[in-house]
Amino acid sequence: MGSYNSNYLRLLSYTKQLTFYVNHGNHEQALALFHHMQASLALGLDAHVFSLTLKSCTAIQRPHLGIAIHAHAAKSSLLSSPFVASALVDMYGKCISVSLARKLFDEIPQRSVVVWNAILSLYAHANMLSDALRLFEAMDVQPNTSSFNSIIAGLSELEDGFKAIAFYRKMQQFGLKPNLISLLALLPACVGVAALDLIKQIHGFAMRSDISSHLQLGSGLVEAYGRCGCLSYAHNVFDSMKERDVVAWSSLISAHALHGEARTALNIFQQMELAEVHPDEITFIGVLKACSHVGLADKALDYFSRMQRDYGLKASSDHYSCLVDVLGRAGRLHEAFDIIREMPVRATAKAWGALLGACRIYGELELAEIAGKALFEIEPENAANYVLLAKMFASVGRHEEAQRMRREMKERRVKVVPGSSWVVYQD
């Protein structure tokens, strides 16, 4: 009896330590402890231990150990545990394949909502939303909020905002209330379709539910209001935040830059530096765009230099594109072209497009031809590039070249897409 009690107490202690390791991301230590538990304890390990270990297997991609635990779980009849079953489904889907995860899911005799949520989440994260929606409709248990969350997030990531919002409305019809994860998944969808009223509803619900103080949600609301042009609302949320991370500051800077309030954006960046919040790459994209809107080319070059020198950040193609844009708008076209030629990463359509647009404004045909040829290679189906260059040729009387552009469009079967716009109408 004494030996049993001793083993039981050790099992409890080890399980507590294992939980700590897994929850804090110390997965190598978690797996080492699991092996020690297997070797040193006379008692059998329970479902909770196996579900924790499977999480670590998934996190650091150890499918062989996960498969061994699967075999043991099957022999020990532990598959009836929803936590072991869901952890196994998650491990197979993330470490091996979604199809194998689905095969295991179909073999589980009693599937709780936890197991259903695991397979739904895998399909959603793999961008297999049609399969996820079909599986959702086939659920033979009552869905919970988590069942909806992964699909809402998946639809938002695919920039299918209307469907994401419609699925959220369906969740409400089930009488389910959103949680923090629901709101974080829904905000990008609202921004994508300019659903300002829903953003306000999310904000109000968060305040009533006492989760508005969550840092990630606050930053998300600053971005959502800012992207929709409600800068006063964005500031109200920002000012109410007890803690402001780099995302919140960057969102506010980008919002002002996006809506032409460049001076304010640059002032906020100065406040960010005074607050000793370390800017990241996204922060500097907002700063460079702000410089571009008011023609501060030298200032942009200085910020670009400081980004790398003072903060140790690596410039991406987006940063170089912003720099090309600000120099192009200022009429410094050859400097902009030099940036493209000398940048260590491959120039994107954004960079060449910015140069071509600036060449059109300043009538620089020679560089426009170079930019146009590069764009024809990068995005051969974009009719705007052909049309713009053809108009430039025609404007200086080079009608043969203009006709050549139009012939090239026909040969490549490039078609001009008619312009369109939409508004959200609500009674």
DOTILO-970466 format. One record per residue (C-alpha): residue in one letter; x, y, z. Coordinates in steps of 0.25 Angstrom, whole numbers, padded with zeros to 4 digits, always signed. Layout:
<pts>
AXYZ ...
</pts>
This chain:
<pts>
M+0000+0000+0000 G+0012+0009+0004 S+0018+0007-0010 Y+0005+0010-0017 N+0003+0023-0010 S+0018+0027-0013 N+0016+0024-0028 Y+0003+0031-0028 L+0009+0044-0021 R+0021+0043-0031 L+0011+0042-0043 L+0003+0054-0038 S+0016+0062-0036 Y+0021+0058-0050 T+0008+0061-0056 K+0008+0075-0050 Q+0022+0077-0056 L+0019+0072-0069 T+0007+0081-0070 F+0016+0093-0067 Y+0026+0089-0078 V+0015+0088-0088 N+0008+0100-0085 H+0021+0108-0085 G+0026+0103-0098 N+0037+0094-0092 H+0034+0083-0101 E+0047+0076-0101 Q+0047+0076-0086 A+0033+0071-0086 L+0036+0059-0095 A+0049+0056-0087 L+0040+0056-0074 F+0030+0047-0081 H+0041+0036-0084 H+0045+0037-0070 M+0031+0035-0065 Q+0030+0023-0073 A+0043+0017-0068 S+0042+0020-0054 L+0027+0018-0050 A+0021+0005-0046 L+0007+0011-0049 G+0001+0012-0063 L+0000+0027-0068 D-0014+0033-0070 A-0021+0040-0082 H-0017+0053-0077 V-0002+0050-0078 F-0003+0045-0092 S-0011+0056-0097 L-0001+0066-0091 T+0010+0058-0098 L+0003+0058-0111 K+0003+0073-0111 S+0018+0074-0109 C+0019+0063-0121 T+0011+0072-0129 A+0018+0085-0125 I+0032+0080-0129 Q+0028+0070-0140 R+0031+0057-0133 P+0021+0048-0141 H+0028+0035-0138 L+0026+0037-0123 G+0012+0041-0126 I+0009+0028-0134 A+0015+0020-0122 I+0005+0027-0112 H-0006+0024-0122 A-0003+0009-0122 H-0002+0009-0107 A-0015+0017-0105 A-0022+0007-0114 K-0018-0004-0106 S-0021+0003-0093 S-0035+0007-0098 L-0031+0022-0096 L-0037+0026-0109 S-0050+0028-0102 S-0044+0040-0095 P-0048+0052-0104 F-0035+0059-0100 V-0026+0047-0104 A-0034+0045-0117 S-0034+0060-0121 A-0019+0061-0118 L-0017+0049-0127 V-0025+0055-0138 D-0018+0068-0137 M-0004+0061-0137 Y-0007+0053-0149 G-0012+0066-0157 K-0001+0075-0153 C+0011+0065-0153 I+0007+0055-0164 S-0006+0059-0173 V-0020+0063-0172 S-0025+0051-0179 L-0019+0042-0168 A-0025+0050-0157 R-0038+0049-0164 K-0036+0034-0165 L-0033+0033-0150 F-0045+0042-0147 D-0055+0033-0155 E-0049+0021-0147 I-0052+0028-0133 P-0065+0021-0128 Q-0070+0032-0119 R-0067+0046-0124 S-0069+0057-0114 V-0070+0072-0119 V-0055+0073-0115 V-0051+0063-0125 W-0060+0069-0136 N-0054+0083-0133 A-0040+0077-0135 I-0043+0072-0149 L-0051+0084-0153 S-0039+0093-0148 L-0029+0084-0157 Y-0038+0086-0169 A-0039+0101-0167 H-0024+0103-0165 A-0021+0095-0177 N-0031+0105-0185 M-0040+0093-0188 L-0052+0101-0184 S-0062+0094-0193 D-0058+0081-0186 A-0059+0088-0172 L-0073+0093-0175 R-0078+0080-0180 L-0072+0073-0168 F-0079+0084-0159 E-0092+0081-0165 A-0090+0066-0162 M-0087+0068-0147 D-0095+0058-0139 V-0093+0066-0126 Q-0097+0080-0122 P-0086+0090-0127 N-0080+0100-0117 T-0073+0113-0119 S-0060+0107-0123 S-0067+0099-0134 F-0070+0112-0141 N-0057+0119-0137 S-0047+0111-0146 I-0057+0113-0159 I-0059+0128-0156 A-0044+0129-0155 G-0041+0121-0168 L-0052+0129-0176 S-0045+0142-0171 E-0031+0138-0175 L-0037+0135-0189 E-0042+0149-0189 D-0056+0144-0191 G-0062+0154-0181 F-0077+0152-0184 K-0077+0137-0182 A-0069+0139-0169 I-0079+0149-0164 A-0091+0140-0169 F-0085+0128-0161 Y-0083+0137-0149 R-0098+0140-0150 K-0101+0125-0151 M-0093+0123-0138 Q-0103+0134-0131 Q-0115+0126-0137 F-0110+0114-0129 G-0111+0123-0116 L-0095+0123-0115 K-0088+0135-0110 P-0074+0139-0116 N-0062+0138-0108 L-0048+0145-0109 I-0044+0136-0120 S-0057+0138-0128 L-0055+0153-0128 L-0041+0153-0132 A-0044+0144-0144 L-0056+0153-0148 L-0049+0166-0148 P-0041+0164-0161 A-0054+0160-0168 C-0061+0172-0163 V-0049+0181-0168 G-0049+0174-0182 V-0064+0177-0184 A-0064+0190-0177 A-0075+0185-0167 L-0073+0197-0157 D-0086+0194-0150 L-0081+0180-0147 I-0068+0185-0142 K-0075+0194-0132 Q-0084+0182-0128 I-0071+0174-0125 H-0065+0186-0117 G-0078+0188-0109 F-0079+0173-0106 A-0064+0173-0102 M-0067+0184-0092 R-0079+0177-0086 S-0072+0164-0085 D-0059+0170-0078 I-0050+0166-0089 S-0047+0179-0096 S-0035+0181-0088 H-0028+0169-0095 L-0016+0174-0102 Q-0018+0167-0115 L-0033+0171-0116 G-0030+0185-0113 S-0019+0185-0124 G-0029+0178-0134 L-0039+0189-0131 V-0029+0200-0133 E-0026+0194-0147 A-0041+0191-0150 Y-0046+0205-0147 G-0033+0211-0154 R-0035+0203-0167 C-0049+0207-0167 G-0046+0222-0166 C-0051+0224-0152 L-0039+0230-0147 S-0045+0236-0134 Y-0051+0223-0130 A-0037+0217-0133 H-0031+0227-0123 N-0041+0225-0113 V-0038+0210-0112 F-0023+0213-0113 D-0024+0223-0101 S-0032+0214-0093 M-0022+0202-0094 K-0014+0201-0081 E-0003+0194-0089 R+0001+0197-0103 D+0009+0188-0111 V+0016+0190-0124 V+0004+0185-0131 A-0005+0196-0125 W+0005+0207-0129 S+0007+0201-0143 S-0008+0200-0145 L-0010+0215-0141 I+0002+0220-0150 S-0003+0212-0162 A-0017+0217-0160 H-0013+0231-0161 A-0003+0228-0173 L-0014+0221-0180 H-0024+0233-0179 G-0014+0244-0183 E-0011+0249-0169 A+0004+0247-0171 R+0009+0258-0161 T+0000+0251-0150 A+0006+0238-0153 L+0020+0242-0152 N+0017+0249-0139 I+0011+0236-0133 F+0024+0229-0137 Q+0032+0239-0129 Q+0023+0237-0117 M+0025+0222-0119 E+0040+0224-0119 L+0039+0233-0106 A+0030+0222-0100 E+0042+0212-0103 V+0034+0203-0111 H+0043+0196-0121 P+0037+0197-0135 D+0036+0186-0144 E+0036+0184-0159 I+0021+0187-0160 T+0023+0200-0153 F+0033+0205-0163 I+0024+0201-0175 G+0014+0211-0168 V+0025+0222-0166 L+0030+0221-0180 K+0016+0221-0186 A+0013+0234-0178 C+0026+0240-0184 S+0021+0237-0198 H+0008+0244-0196 V+0014+0257-0193 G+0027+0256-0201 L+0037+0255-0190 A+0047+0247-0199 D+0059+0250-0190 K+0052+0247-0178 A+0048+0234-0183 L+0062+0231-0187 D+0066+0234-0173 Y+0056+0225-0166 F+0060+0214-0176 S+0074+0215-0171 R+0070+0216-0156 M+0061+0204-0158 Q+0074+0196-0161 R+0084+0203-0153 D+0077+0207-0140 Y+0067+0195-0139 G+0074+0184-0146 L+0062+0181-0155 K+0064+0175-0169 A+0057+0182-0180 S+0047+0174-0188 S+0042+0176-0203 D+0031+0184-0197 H+0040+0194-0190 Y+0048+0196-0203 S+0035+0197-0211 C+0031+0209-0201 L+0044+0215-0204 V+0043+0214-0219 D+0029+0221-0217 V+0033+0232-0209 L+0045+0235-0218 G+0036+0234-0230 R+0026+0243-0225 A+0036+0254-0222 G+0041+0253-0236 R+0054+0246-0233 L+0052+0235-0243 H+0066+0231-0245 E+0069+0230-0231 A+0056+0221-0230 F+0062+0212-0241 D+0075+0211-0234 I+0068+0206-0222 I+0061+0195-0230 R+0074+0191-0237 E+0082+0191-0224 M+0072+0184-0215 P+0077+0171-0209 V+0063+0164-0211 R+0056+0162-0224 A+0048+0175-0228 T+0033+0172-0228 A+0021+0177-0236 K+0019+0188-0225 A+0033+0194-0227 W+0032+0194-0242 G+0018+0199-0242 A+0022+0210-0233 L+0033+0214-0243 L+0024+0213-0255 G+0013+0221-0249 A+0023+0232-0245 C+0029+0232-0259 R+0015+0234-0265 I+0013+0247-0256 Y+0027+0252-0260 G+0027+0248-0274 E+0039+0239-0273 L+0038+0230-0284 E+0051+0223-0284 L+0050+0218-0270 A+0035+0215-0273 E+0039+0205-0284 I+0048+0198-0274 A+0038+0197-0263 G+0027+0193-0273 K+0036+0181-0278 A+0039+0176-0264 L+0024+0177-0261 F+0020+0169-0273 E+0029+0158-0268 I+0024+0158-0254 E+0009+0160-0256 P+0007+0158-0271 E-0009+0158-0269 N-0010+0172-0263 A-0016+0180-0274 A-0013+0193-0267 N+0002+0193-0269 Y+0000+0191-0284 V-0011+0202-0285 L-0002+0212-0277 L+0010+0210-0285 A+0002+0210-0298 K-0004+0224-0294 M+0010+0229-0291 F+0015+0225-0305 A+0003+0232-0311 S+0004+0245-0303 V+0018+0247-0310 G+0014+0243-0324 R+0020+0229-0324 H+0007+0223-0329 E+0014+0210-0335 E+0019+0206-0321 A+0005+0209-0315 Q-0001+0200-0325 R+0010+0189-0322 M+0005+0190-0307 R-0009+0187-0312 R-0005+0176-0321 E+0003+0170-0310 M-0009+0170-0301 K-0017+0163-0311 E-0006+0152-0314 R-0005+0150-0299 R-0021+0150-0298 V-0020+0161-0287 K-0034+0167-0285 V-0037+0180-0278 V-0046+0178-0266 P-0058+0188-0265 G-0057+0197-0253 S-0067+0194-0241 S-0070+0198-0227 W-0079+0194-0216 V-0085+0199-0203 V-0091+0192-0191 Y-0106+0196-0190 Q-0113+0194-0177 D-0128+0198-0174 
</pts>
